[in-house]
Amino acid sequence: MKDPLMKYQSLKLTLSLVLSLTVLIGCSHTPGSDKPRRDISITVTLGGTPVTAGLVNLENPQTGEGGGGSLTEEGVVSIPNVALGKYSVTILPPEMDPVPPEPGQAAAPRKDSPAIPAKFRDSQSSPLELEVKEDASEFSFDLKDAG
C-alpha cells in the first residue's frame, strides 16, 4: 500500500504540471490572431492635393479592431496587419509637440490644420468608412468631396 503522503505529493505534482501546461497553452495564442488580415494603404487628399501631415485612425466598433498611422509627404499611410471588416475612419491633425510643457508653462497652441476639416476628426461625425476585404487593400479619400 502506498504512503498517503506520497500519494498527496504525486497528485500535487500532477496538478501543478496540468496548470502550467494550461497557462502556457493559453498564453501562446494572441486574441484575434486567427482572423484573416491584410496590409492596407490609404491616400488622403483635399481637392486633389495630398494631405501631408496628420494621423489616420481606423475603428471597428463591433469587434474592437483598429489601426492607424501617420500620413507621408505624399498623403499616404500604410497600415499593416488589419483584420478584414468594416471600419470608420478619422483623420487627426498632427501634434505640435509630443513633449508635454514644463510645469508652470502653457502648452503650445494646437496648430490649425485647414487641410483636415473638423468633421473628419471625430468618429461620431466622420463620414469616412472603408471595408478591408481579401481583394481590397488600397483606399482613397478626398476630404473636399467626402461631404
HELIX and SHEET records of a PDB file:
HELIX    1   1 PRO A    4  CYS A   27  1                                  24    
HELIX    2   2 ALA A  118  ARG A  121  5                                   4    
SHEET    1   A 3 THR A  49  PRO A  50  0                                        
SHEET    2   A 3 ARG A  37  LEU A  46 -1                                        
SHEET    3   A 3 VAL A  76  ALA A  83 -1                                        
SHEET    1   B 3 THR A  49  PRO A  50  0                                        
SHEET    2   B 3 ARG A  37  LEU A  46 -1                                        
SHEET    3   B 3 GLU A 138  ASP A 142  1                                        
SHEET    1   C 4 GLY A  66  SER A  70  0                                        
SHEET    2   C 4 LEU A  55  GLU A  59 -1                                        
SHEET    3   C 4 GLY A  85  LEU A  92 -1                                        
SHEET    4   C 4 GLU A 129  VAL A 132 -1                                        
END                                                                             
